[in-house]
Amino acid sequence: MIGAGIGGLTSAALLAKRGYQVKVFEQSMVPGGCASTFRRRGFTFDVGATQVAGLEPGGIHHQIFSELDLELPTAEHCDPACAVFLPGEVTPVNVWRDPNRWQTERQRQFPGSEPFWQKLNDLFSHSWQFQTRQPVLPPRNVWDSWQLTRALRPDTLLTVPYTFSTVGQLLKGYGLYKNQRLKTFLDLQLKLYSQVGADETALLYAATALGVSQAPQGLFHLQGSMQVLSNALVKAIKRFDGQVFLGHCVEQIQLENNCPRFVRIRQQKTDETWLETADHVVANVTVQNLTQLLGQQTPQGYQRRVDKLMPSSGAFVVYLGVEQAAIPEYCPPHLQFLYDYDGPIGENNSLFVSVSRPEDGRAPNGKATIVASSFTDVQAWQQCNNYEALKAEYEREAIAKLNQFFNLDPRHIIHAESATPRTFQHYTARHQGMVGGIGQRLSTFGPFGFATRTPIPKLWLVGDCVHPGEGTAGVSYAALTAVRQIEAMENR
Ligand SMILES: Cc1cc2nc3c(=O)[nH]c(=O)nc-3n(C[C@H](O)[C@H](O)[C@H](O)COP(=O)(O)OP(=O)(O)OC[C@H]3O[C@@H](n4cnc5c(N)ncnc54)[C@H](O)[C@@H]3O)c2cc1C
């Protein structure tokens, strides 16, 4: 197993439980990747992911934790899942968990849009049912195709005509495309889940991404920190006799007879390198990283596909440890701000913010954490002349924007620190510090995305670059798919 992100740990734990001998090599000293944490001055900061889907009964984390006989982490519902502030507005659009309350809210916020939302609901319901029957997408052999076929039902076919539609096209179909508030709200929310706005996001992906916020699904805020997820998975791996090696980087995958046979490991501390033999290699890395690990051995068609991908976003994240006085009363745990309507949604004009709750394990008594992220172009950080100055400027700007909602008087800020694509590249080894997987455009979502089954037999890709995309729930689903594929191959 290359990498101990949620994707790698989930695959490793499930394989170990099924009796496979598993070794996980993680280059960082902490497991969890983009869903890990770090501590400063009594505060615990979630590095990237802050909210979790799939903890409800039947949800993917719930399912996997039950299979591994792990206690489900303590968590609260995020309600609202997000409070979205559009430019110049002081009252947010609250994405409530209760479907009726959310319906009332959206009818009040976006009059005349209900038929559009009803269509999204219908698509979500059919797609969700389909997903619970565990299809393998995109299929790459007969077994995958069989799994896909047996997940189909007559209602799944109702989604097929929308396979090539975007959210923007559906808005046009309902005469809502020029509704600036609605379009902007969708752009903002979709960018979080799919990397791209309404014009580019595949409708079927969007229906799922937007639908999971409501009961009986919903988003959760973990007690303690995001680290509890990976810590529990590491515990399961060890309980089933698997091994996790932190501070060990995989530098190369070597093929023999077109199958992975060896991986070259480097112990970060001692610089010692050696070859480990493997029957299967599961790579919990970005698809770009995978081709780097294979080098010249990468099949040409695969390399061409990777080269043609549109660049993914990076994240600029500010981590603040503050006095509770900085937090307004009744502050929702997750907020999204757009600061102006000009230009595409992305760099510098929006922030996604997560705030700790009293006694949720992230801050000492009377204090709180604020984690705010924005999208950023990774190239700008790779090529900049004065990295420290650029980082300081971004941090200043982000704090100034946050100060419009929070009370960030300097006396209230106890700790401030930022992460850039370079930081993510260093700590998670992700290619150029890109995060959040591959944009869910028509050409790269679901049936047209990258598969867990690579063109090299016994080499598997898990994580947010493969179906069903990003988020801890998405990568867990990909991990389960890869494990089922390995099991099917071994039991043939
Ligand atoms: C700012 C931000 C906010 C987010 N918010 C949310 C959210 O609220 N909710 C949500 O569900 N998701 C969120 N996400 C997305 C989510 O964090 C990721 O999609 C998910 O955690 C990715 O998991 P992964 O297993 O695919 O990869 P990663 O987390 O990238 O893990 C890969 C691991 O592999 C290791 N590795 C890589 N290469 C090597 C190598 N060669 N040798 C050894 N080890 C290696 C890395 O160090 C890393 O630990 C957010 C992401 C970011 C960046």
The ligand as an ORCA input file, in Angstrom:
! r2SCAN-3c Opt
* xyz 0 1
  C      -8.569     22.373      2.174
  C      -9.322     21.097      1.979
  C     -10.597     20.961      2.521
  C     -11.303     19.771      2.364
  N     -12.519     19.622      2.966
  C     -13.138     18.429      2.943
  C     -14.275     18.185      3.754
  O     -14.715     19.040      4.518
  N     -14.833     16.949      3.712
  C     -14.320     15.932      2.943
  O     -14.849     14.815      2.946
  N     -13.228     16.145      2.176
  C     -12.620     17.348      2.173
  N     -11.473     17.531      1.466
  C     -11.008     16.465      0.575
  C     -10.438     15.281      1.331
  O      -9.571     15.713      2.337
  C      -9.663     14.409      0.347
  O     -10.403     14.175     -0.820
  C      -9.309     13.062      0.959
  O      -8.865     13.187      2.301
  C      -8.220     12.471      0.083
  O      -7.842     11.229      0.577
  P      -6.869     10.305     -0.265
  O      -6.784      9.032      0.480
  O      -7.349     10.241     -1.665
  O      -5.486     11.065     -0.377
  P      -4.516     11.873      0.589
  O      -5.243     12.446      1.730
  O      -3.759     12.778     -0.311
  O      -3.554     10.767      1.168
  C      -2.503     10.197      0.424
  C      -1.417      9.780      1.387
  O      -0.400      9.128      0.657
  C       0.869      9.592      1.086
  N       1.793      9.435     -0.036
  C       1.699     10.017     -1.254
  N       2.717      9.610     -2.050
  C       3.450      8.749     -1.310
  C       4.624      7.984     -1.581
  N       5.236      8.030     -2.757
  N       5.117      7.188     -0.592
  C       4.498      7.106      0.617
  N       3.397      7.823      0.934
  C       2.877      8.627     -0.034
  C       0.634     11.028      1.481
  O       1.606     11.496      2.386
  C      -0.765     10.960      2.077
  O      -0.734     10.720      3.475
  C     -10.735     18.704      1.625
  C      -9.446     18.827      1.090
  C      -8.741     19.993      1.280
  C      -7.350     20.079      0.745
*
